[in-house]
Amino acid sequence: MVKSELIQQLSEQANIQPKIAEIAVNTVFDAMIDALIKGEGIEIRGFGSFKVREYRGRTGNHPRTGSVITIEPKRRPFFKVGKELKDRINHQAVTQPQKSPQDQQVETP
């Protein structure tokens, strides 16, 4: 699902105009981004949590030349799935099993 599909689904389910749904989705995403920039965690019960992980700077090797390069310290967002979401996904997988690529192959005469 992409952002436009999320907006469309919100518009249909809440029976609101797509422009209003777009504002709502953008507002939620902007609030989440602002919280992560501030270093705050985000916890959505039943879904998961977002937090920022700090990575130290280090030296590494350039893949093409093999020369030593400096890798700057950085912060990266990290998502940890919640137990309820994990259970729901696994329950759906059990009740509606996905076909393996071998099952989808068509035999030729």
PyRosetta script that sets phi, psi and omega in degrees:
from pyrosetta import init, pose_from_sequence

init()
pose = pose_from_sequence("MVKSELIQQLSEQANIQPKIAEIAVNTVFDAMIDALIKGEGIEIRGFGSFKVREYRGRTGNHPRTGSVITIEPKRRPFFKVGKELKDRINHQAVTQPQKSPQDQQVETP")
pose.set_psi(1, 135.5)
pose.set_omega(1, 176.4)
pose.set_phi(2, -106.7)
pose.set_psi(2, 169.5)
pose.set_omega(2, -175.0)
pose.set_phi(3, -55.8)
pose.set_psi(3, -42.5)
pose.set_omega(3, -179.2)
pose.set_phi(4, -63.9)
pose.set_psi(4, -34.7)
pose.set_omega(4, 176.9)
pose.set_phi(5, -69.1)
pose.set_psi(5, -37.2)
pose.set_omega(5, 176.5)
pose.set_phi(6, -63.1)
pose.set_psi(6, -44.0)
pose.set_omega(6, 178.1)
pose.set_phi(7, -61.6)
pose.set_psi(7, -44.6)
pose.set_omega(7, -179.9)
pose.set_phi(8, -62.3)
pose.set_psi(8, -44.0)
pose.set_omega(8, -179.6)
pose.set_phi(9, -65.5)
pose.set_psi(9, -41.0)
pose.set_omega(9, 176.9)
pose.set_phi(10, -62.8)
pose.set_psi(10, -42.3)
pose.set_omega(10, 179.0)
pose.set_phi(11, -59.2)
pose.set_psi(11, -45.1)
pose.set_omega(11, -178.4)
pose.set_phi(12, -70.9)
pose.set_psi(12, -45.1)
pose.set_omega(12, -175.8)
pose.set_phi(13, -71.5)
pose.set_psi(13, -35.7)
pose.set_omega(13, -179.1)
pose.set_phi(14, -92.3)
pose.set_psi(14, -3.3)
pose.set_omega(14, -179.4)
pose.set_phi(15, 54.9)
pose.set_psi(15, 49.9)
pose.set_omega(15, 177.6)
pose.set_phi(16, -124.4)
pose.set_psi(16, 164.9)
pose.set_omega(16, 180.0)
pose.set_phi(17, -66.6)
pose.set_psi(17, 145.4)
pose.set_omega(17, 179.3)
pose.set_phi(18, -56.1)
pose.set_psi(18, -34.3)
pose.set_omega(18, 179.9)
pose.set_phi(19, -65.5)
pose.set_psi(19, -39.1)
pose.set_omega(19, 177.5)
pose.set_phi(20, -66.7)
pose.set_psi(20, -41.7)
pose.set_omega(20, 178.3)
pose.set_phi(21, -63.1)
pose.set_psi(21, -39.4)
pose.set_omega(21, 178.9)
pose.set_phi(22, -63.6)
pose.set_psi(22, -41.9)
pose.set_omega(22, 178.3)
pose.set_phi(23, -62.8)
pose.set_psi(23, -42.3)
pose.set_omega(23, 179.7)
pose.set_phi(24, -62.5)
pose.set_psi(24, -47.6)
pose.set_omega(24, -179.5)
pose.set_phi(25, -63.2)
pose.set_psi(25, -46.1)
pose.set_omega(25, -179.9)
pose.set_phi(26, -63.0)
pose.set_psi(26, -37.6)
pose.set_omega(26, 179.1)
pose.set_phi(27, -63.9)
pose.set_psi(27, -44.0)
pose.set_omega(27, 179.0)
pose.set_phi(28, -64.0)
pose.set_psi(28, -47.1)
pose.set_omega(28, -179.6)
pose.set_phi(29, -63.4)
pose.set_psi(29, -41.7)
pose.set_omega(29, 179.2)
pose.set_phi(30, -62.7)
pose.set_psi(30, -41.2)
pose.set_omega(30, 178.4)
pose.set_phi(31, -63.6)
pose.set_psi(31, -39.7)
pose.set_omega(31, 179.1)
pose.set_phi(32, -66.2)
pose.set_psi(32, -43.8)
pose.set_omega(32, 179.6)
pose.set_phi(33, -62.3)
pose.set_psi(33, -45.0)
pose.set_omega(33, 179.3)
pose.set_phi(34, -59.9)
pose.set_psi(34, -42.0)
pose.set_omega(34, 179.0)
pose.set_phi(35, -63.2)
pose.set_psi(35, -43.0)
pose.set_omega(35, 179.7)
pose.set_phi(36, -66.7)
pose.set_psi(36, -37.5)
pose.set_omega(36, 177.6)
pose.set_phi(37, -61.5)
pose.set_psi(37, -37.7)
pose.set_omega(37, 178.9)
pose.set_phi(38, -75.1)
pose.set_psi(38, -7.7)
pose.set_omega(38, -179.5)
pose.set_phi(39, 88.1)
pose.set_psi(39, 8.4)
pose.set_omega(39, 179.2)
pose.set_phi(40, -81.9)
pose.set_psi(40, 149.1)
pose.set_omega(40, 174.4)
pose.set_phi(41, -87.2)
pose.set_psi(41, 159.9)
pose.set_omega(41, 177.1)
pose.set_phi(42, -126.3)
pose.set_psi(42, 127.0)
pose.set_omega(42, 178.3)
pose.set_phi(43, -123.7)
pose.set_psi(43, 122.2)
pose.set_omega(43, 176.6)
pose.set_phi(44, -114.6)
pose.set_psi(44, 103.6)
pose.set_omega(44, -175.4)
pose.set_phi(45, -54.9)
pose.set_psi(45, 133.8)
pose.set_omega(45, 179.6)
pose.set_phi(46, 83.0)
pose.set_psi(46, -8.6)
pose.set_omega(46, -178.8)
pose.set_phi(47, -116.1)
pose.set_psi(47, -59.0)
pose.set_omega(47, -179.7)
pose.set_phi(48, 161.8)
pose.set_psi(48, -172.0)
pose.set_omega(48, -179.6)
pose.set_phi(49, -136.9)
pose.set_psi(49, 148.7)
pose.set_omega(49, 177.3)
pose.set_phi(50, -115.5)
pose.set_psi(50, 142.0)
pose.set_omega(50, 172.1)
pose.set_phi(51, -152.0)
pose.set_psi(51, 168.5)
pose.set_omega(51, -179.7)
pose.set_phi(52, -105.1)
pose.set_psi(52, 129.4)
pose.set_omega(52, 176.3)
pose.set_phi(53, -104.1)
pose.set_psi(53, 136.9)
pose.set_omega(53, 178.9)
pose.set_phi(54, -95.3)
pose.set_psi(54, 133.8)
pose.set_omega(54, 177.0)
pose.set_phi(55, -118.5)
pose.set_psi(55, 130.6)
pose.set_omega(55, 179.2)
pose.set_phi(56, -70.4)
pose.set_psi(56, 155.7)
pose.set_omega(56, 172.7)
pose.set_phi(57, -72.6)
pose.set_psi(57, 156.9)
pose.set_omega(57, -179.7)
pose.set_phi(58, -159.6)
pose.set_psi(58, 175.3)
pose.set_omega(58, 173.7)
pose.set_phi(59, -104.1)
pose.set_psi(59, 148.7)
pose.set_omega(59, 179.2)
pose.set_phi(60, -145.2)
pose.set_psi(60, -176.7)
pose.set_omega(60, 179.4)
pose.set_phi(61, -110.7)
pose.set_psi(61, 137.4)
pose.set_omega(61, 175.7)
pose.set_phi(62, -69.5)
pose.set_psi(62, 127.7)
pose.set_omega(62, -174.1)
pose.set_phi(63, -62.4)
pose.set_psi(63, -33.3)
pose.set_omega(63, -178.7)
pose.set_phi(64, -84.0)
pose.set_psi(64, -48.0)
pose.set_omega(64, -173.3)
pose.set_phi(65, -93.6)
pose.set_psi(65, -22.1)
pose.set_omega(65, -177.6)
pose.set_phi(66, 81.2)
pose.set_psi(66, 0.9)
pose.set_omega(66, -179.4)
pose.set_phi(67, -74.2)
pose.set_psi(67, 157.0)
pose.set_omega(67, -179.2)
pose.set_phi(68, -78.7)
pose.set_psi(68, 132.6)
pose.set_omega(68, 177.8)
pose.set_phi(69, -127.1)
pose.set_psi(69, 158.1)
pose.set_omega(69, 177.3)
pose.set_phi(70, -98.6)
pose.set_psi(70, 126.7)
pose.set_omega(70, 177.1)
pose.set_phi(71, -101.3)
pose.set_psi(71, 119.4)
pose.set_omega(71, -175.8)
pose.set_phi(72, -69.3)
pose.set_psi(72, 152.4)
pose.set_omega(72, 173.4)
pose.set_phi(73, -63.2)
pose.set_psi(73, 151.3)
pose.set_omega(73, -178.7)
pose.set_phi(74, -151.1)
pose.set_psi(74, 165.5)
pose.set_omega(74, 176.6)
pose.set_phi(75, -120.2)
pose.set_psi(75, 135.8)
pose.set_omega(75, 179.6)
pose.set_phi(76, -131.2)
pose.set_psi(76, 140.3)
pose.set_omega(76, 175.2)
pose.set_phi(77, -73.1)
pose.set_psi(77, 145.2)
pose.set_omega(77, -178.5)
pose.set_phi(78, -134.1)
pose.set_psi(78, 136.0)
pose.set_omega(78, 179.0)
pose.set_phi(79, -115.1)
pose.set_psi(79, 132.5)
pose.set_omega(79, 175.4)
pose.set_phi(80, -118.4)
pose.set_psi(80, 120.0)
pose.set_omega(80, -177.7)
pose.set_phi(81, -68.6)
pose.set_psi(81, 142.7)
pose.set_omega(81, 178.4)
pose.set_phi(82, -80.6)
pose.set_psi(82, 158.1)
pose.set_omega(82, -177.6)
pose.set_phi(83, -61.4)
pose.set_psi(83, -43.1)
pose.set_omega(83, -178.0)
pose.set_phi(84, -62.4)
pose.set_psi(84, -43.1)
pose.set_omega(84, 178.5)
pose.set_phi(85, -64.8)
pose.set_psi(85, -43.6)
pose.set_omega(85, 179.3)
pose.set_phi(86, -59.7)
pose.set_psi(86, -44.4)
pose.set_omega(86, 179.3)
pose.set_phi(87, -64.8)
pose.set_psi(87, -41.5)
pose.set_omega(87, 179.8)
pose.set_phi(88, -64.6)
pose.set_psi(88, -40.7)
pose.set_omega(88, 178.9)
pose.set_phi(89, -65.8)
pose.set_psi(89, -44.1)
pose.set_omega(89, 179.7)
pose.set_phi(90, -67.4)
pose.set_psi(90, -35.5)
pose.set_omega(90, 177.6)
pose.set_phi(91, -65.1)
pose.set_psi(91, -42.6)
pose.set_omega(91, 178.1)
pose.set_phi(92, -63.6)
pose.set_psi(92, -38.5)
pose.set_omega(92, -179.6)
pose.set_phi(93, -65.7)
pose.set_psi(93, -33.7)
pose.set_omega(93, 179.8)
pose.set_phi(94, -73.4)
pose.set_psi(94, -42.1)
pose.set_omega(94, -177.2)
pose.set_phi(95, -78.7)
pose.set_psi(95, -25.8)
pose.set_omega(95, 178.5)
pose.set_phi(96, -129.8)
pose.set_psi(96, 77.0)
pose.set_omega(96, -175.0)
pose.set_phi(97, -63.3)
pose.set_psi(97, 142.3)
pose.set_omega(97, 176.8)
pose.set_phi(98, -82.3)
pose.set_psi(98, 142.6)
pose.set_omega(98, 177.5)
pose.set_phi(99, -78.6)
pose.set_psi(99, 139.9)
pose.set_omega(99, 177.1)
pose.set_phi(100, -78.3)
pose.set_psi(100, 161.3)
pose.set_omega(100, 178.5)
pose.set_phi(101, -57.5)
pose.set_psi(101, -29.9)
pose.set_omega(101, 179.6)
pose.set_phi(102, -68.3)
pose.set_psi(102, -36.6)
pose.set_omega(102, 179.4)
pose.set_phi(103, -69.2)
pose.set_psi(103, -25.6)
pose.set_omega(103, -175.6)
pose.set_phi(104, -87.1)
pose.set_psi(104, -9.8)
pose.set_omega(104, -179.4)
pose.set_phi(105, -70.0)
pose.set_psi(105, 140.8)
pose.set_omega(105, 179.7)
pose.set_phi(106, -100.3)
pose.set_psi(106, 129.8)
pose.set_omega(106, 179.5)
pose.set_phi(107, -76.7)
pose.set_psi(107, 139.1)
pose.set_omega(107, 177.1)
pose.set_phi(108, -102.6)
pose.set_psi(108, 139.5)
pose.set_omega(108, -177.3)
pose.set_phi(109, -70.1)
pose.dump_pdb("model.pdb")
